Each structure stands twice: as C-alpha cells, then as structure tokens.
Amino acid sequence: MKRICIPFFFAPAACLAQVTIGQSDMPNSGDTIRVSYAGNYFADPDSVGPSYSWNYSTLVPDFQNLERFVSPVSTAYPLPFSLTASYGQYAYTPDSVFALIPTDVYNFFKESSSQYKQVGIGMTLSGLPIPVIYGSPDIVYRFPLQFGDTDSSFGGYGFQVPNLFFYGQTIRRRNVADGWGTITTPYGTYQALRVKSTLNITDTVYIDTLGIGFSIPRAESYEYKWLAPGKKIPVLQVEASDFFGSPLVTAVWYQDTMQAVPQVGVDETLGAASLAIYPNPASELACLEFELAKAEKMDIRISDLSGKQLVFLRVQGLPGLNKQVFDLRGYAPGVYFVQLSTANATSVKKLIITR
C-alpha cells in the first residue's frame, strides 16, 4: 500500500499560557461545525508534552461532513431526552446493531459546569424509534480540564427488541490531559490542550429465539483530541485502535471550511441510507449492507489512506436491503475507505483489515 509521509514537527513553544477547558468551550444546541476527514496522517499521536507545537498543516481532506447539534425535541426521540439531555449530535456512520443498520441516529449529551457526558442514544431499527438511556453515563470530560488531569468512568446501556434480541454495551473511559501548546491545521493555528482517551468497550447480545447470549470485548481504542478555547469540538481528533500493542490510526478529522471534496451531509445521505460494514475489523471477507428507497445504480469504491482507488464496482441497487461481499485476502492490513455513491448521495465508511 502506498504511504504518503507528511512533515510533522513538535518543539517547545515560547510565551504560551496553559489552556483550561470548561463548559463554555462545549457545543450549544443549534451549532453546526464543518469537519474534514484526512487520509494522509502518519505522525505518532503519542508525541506530546507541555508547551509543544504540533504542525498538521499538510493534512489533505478526503471528504467532509457537517456536525449538527440539535434540540432533543427536534429529533424522533423527544422523550426522554428533552428532560435529560442538552442536545443530540447526529451520527452519519453509525455502527450496525447485531447486523441491523440503524437510521436517524443521534448521540445525546448533557453538559454542566462540572462535566460533559453522553447520557443516551436514539436510533430507528426497522422503522421503530428506540430511545436508549445510559444506565451509567459516559463522562467524556470533567471540568475544569487542565494539563495533567486524569479521570475515568464506566458507562453503559442496554435495550430489548421484543421477541428478537437484547443488545448492550459497557464503556470504560480513561482520560489524561497529556499535552498543551499550539496546534496548526490547514484551517488555522490554536492554543490547545491535548487529551488522550483510552476506551475499552464490550458488546453484549442475547438472542431470544435461540436462548443464548454472549459478550464480545472490542480491541482497545483511543481518541486523541486537541481542544481549543471556544471551539466547541476538537480542532483536531485522531482515532486509533490497538494493533498488536501499537495504535493503528483509523480516522483523522479537523475543523475546516467548505472544500471541493465529497460532502457527507444531510442532503447527500437522504438517497442512500446508512452504510454498514461487518465484520469490521475484517481479515478475509467483509459484507457491505445498505438500504435504498428505490432501485438505482450504485458506485462502490475502496481506497487506501493515500487516496489510491483499489476497487471500483458499479452495481444495480434494489429497493430495501442490499448486500455486497468483498474478498479481502489480497489486501495488506491497514485502514481503507469504502465509499458508496448514487447520482445524488454519498456515504463513506472506514474499513480496517487485519491478519
């Protein structure tokens, strides 16, 4: 797989004050923030420390979306979240739930002067709106947040689809504010606090018709976030999964302005419902699932992190659920982007190949 290395510099930064993050630096209901996803990141996300300067100015966007934060009453799940959440954040590429593709997915958050936490999730499965309240919230940040702070939390939820299955998830989050200084992205330069989150997630499934259940621990994952005062969401976020003891970067996004790249937004996803890939990570075979409201031609592309297109396939999609299986045994381990497009819609999902 072709790799593109970009310059990455870190050095002591002079005359800087440490950054403190609080509730006023979080989103508000009604906010929209454009972000770009980049594929040419090859720096070490663990290069960090006090009074540092990170330079990611050479990141190149592959596609964009518009992060939307809306009042719970504007979603399909006004109850209970109008009473328990500050707002919902729309999820463009939700995970599949026991091989079902959820639609109209929102993650619901509550903010206060002391913490920022996820309190629930809303999803629609087979036309049924399902509001899911976390039994214990996933505390994303505790305030005030400063360099050297550490904390941990245990979150989780579970819900039953009658006569079908139970699905639940437990989330252990460990945060450390491990750096501060200046960060430069293609969009600007900011004073920022760097926070690393380590996540251990376990999925639990019980199948009613078979009378059996099982738990599936996921690989340890990481979120590297650069938080700047007043910017509401990270100005840069790097996501990674453990790969034989080292972080394998799976997504990189940063705040940006409109670019001439595919826009994965509200208008662009109405024609093609959520794209799901499973298993993911995959080693030999991967199944793509997507739903269509009508019969139409679909273009499926698989690209590596450098943007090189490895697969192009044109298929005739049918109304309802569609499936496409790919043989991955000829591909090197790593991170890939799967893009599904119609004449008026685009959906993008990352695929991780392991051996």
Secondary structure as GFF3:
##gff-version 3
##sequence-region A 1 355
A	DSSP	three_ten_helix	23	25	.	.	.	ID=ss1
A	DSSP	beta_strand	32	38	.	.	.	ID=ss2
A	DSSP	beta_strand	52	55	.	.	.	ID=ss3
A	DSSP	beta_strand	61	70	.	.	.	ID=ss4
A	DSSP	three_ten_helix	72	74	.	.	.	ID=ss5
A	DSSP	alpha_helix	78	84	.	.	.	ID=ss6
A	DSSP	beta_strand	87	90	.	.	.	ID=ss7
A	DSSP	beta_strand	103	111	.	.	.	ID=ss8
A	DSSP	beta_strand	115	125	.	.	.	ID=ss9
A	DSSP	beta_strand	128	142	.	.	.	ID=ss10
A	DSSP	beta_strand	150	161	.	.	.	ID=ss11
A	DSSP	beta_strand	165	185	.	.	.	ID=ss12
A	DSSP	beta_strand	188	207	.	.	.	ID=ss13
A	DSSP	beta_strand	212	217	.	.	.	ID=ss14
A	DSSP	beta_strand	221	227	.	.	.	ID=ss15
A	DSSP	beta_strand	236	243	.	.	.	ID=ss16
A	DSSP	beta_strand	246	255	.	.	.	ID=ss17
A	DSSP	alpha_helix	266	269	.	.	.	ID=ss18
A	DSSP	beta_strand	276	278	.	.	.	ID=ss19
A	DSSP	beta_strand	285	292	.	.	.	ID=ss20
A	DSSP	beta_strand	296	304	.	.	.	ID=ss21
A	DSSP	beta_strand	309	317	.	.	.	ID=ss22
A	DSSP	beta_strand	320	327	.	.	.	ID=ss23
A	DSSP	beta_strand	334	341	.	.	.	ID=ss24
A	DSSP	beta_strand	346	353	.	.	.	ID=ss25
###
